[in-house]
Amino acid sequence: MYTLFKYQVIRLFRDKMVLIWAFIFPVILSLLFMAMFSGLANSYAAHAIDFGVVADSAYDKAPGLSTLVEKISDAHGENHLINATSFTSAQEAEEAVQEGSISGYLDVEEGNPTIHVTPSLSETEQTAIPIIKAVITSYIQTRDQAESLAKNGKLDAQALAQLQTPHISTEREQITQAPSDPQVRYYFSLLAFACGMGVMVSLAATQDAMPDASELGARRAMAGVPRWRVLASIFMGSWLCTLVCLLVAFYFIRIVVGINFGEHVELCHIAIAAASFMSCAAGMALGTFKRITGGIVSGIITLLSLFTGLYGSAAMSFASTFEQNFPLLASLNPLWQTAHGFYSLLYYDTLDPFFQNCTAILIMAAVFFTVALIRMRRMSYARL
């Protein structure tokens, strides 16, 4: 059995298909993801936009508004939100908006500053506009409070200081072990997809070992070696080759791409080992069916990856919706169990979900291995 295992490993490592599906393909996809997500964090940051200000008599009468506009239009300040352009009337500002030279303008209507924006905003402008509206709303609230205190004769130095002190109504707190990152889930799905592609390795190895598939398979059948030993050597050899390639790809994603897998990164090796174990068992079970080709198997894996959200934000939203509405069906997906195992290591404060995922993966592996063993034992041939 050791001899069978040794030569199986040597043959698989010489096979280009193993390197392509288990190593090169996930590395290429991770580089594509790296290029796609390189500007993701920057796209959520607020950048200054070209904005008009109608500096008429109503604007001059608004207490403190000009000071506020100067502060958010200061290119060297920390709160640079707009590149202000002054206009004498709202009609001039409206014409500038229609020409596309500014994204919108600020004017004072009935004593209150009002923001007007163009319907066709760019992605950068869509990020900045809500912040500008929040600043103007805060200005109106502070002004109304000051006017109310002044009307009641309570606007002393202490009350004025309190109005000028920024009040934080919400604070950002981190409740997970690692900071949330929207791109990490895609790499979890990528690793699940790569582990699933281990099916291709054991599928090819199993079909090559079939007595009527090749001369090598016929010689193995005539050698008198029990079929369970042949199956075990194929399985162990495929698992070892797949595991080595996946671990190299995992460290590439972790070190080169720079993905944070949390504090329990050592347990990711267990997840990869369990997932590759299951995929090789599935490949052996499918390999006992002569009509199942690599194209069919890759199509099945590609379809299952849809439910892990591998193919973009729309697929991720669909996967989340499907998981919420059909949790049992989602849990029957081996790739979902793999991706959720990585997810639970990063975001859950207990390891129970992770071990539940690993247990489910090993149960699936046992089912696949049992199917493969039963079918191999029942096969008979009229001639070789």
Secondary structure, DSSP 8 states (H G I E B T S, - for coil): -HHHHHHHHHHHHT-HHHHIIIIIHHHHHHHHHHHHTTTHHHHTS---EEEEEE-SHHHHHSTTHHHHHHHHT-TTSTT--EEEEEESSHHHHHHHHHHTS-SEEEEEETTEEEEEE-SS--HHHHHHHHHHHHHHHHHHHHHHHHHHHHHTT---HHHHHHHHS----------SSS---TTHHHHHHHHHHHHHTHHHHHHHHHHHTSTTT-HHHHHHHHTT--HHHHHHHHHHHHHHHHHHHHHHHHHIIIIII-----TTTTHHHHHHHHHHHHHHHHHHHHHTSTT--HHHHHHHHHHHHHTTTTT-HHHHHHHHHHHHH-HHHHHT-HHHHHHHHHHHHHH-SSSHHHHHHHHHHHHHHHHHHHHHHHHHHH---S--
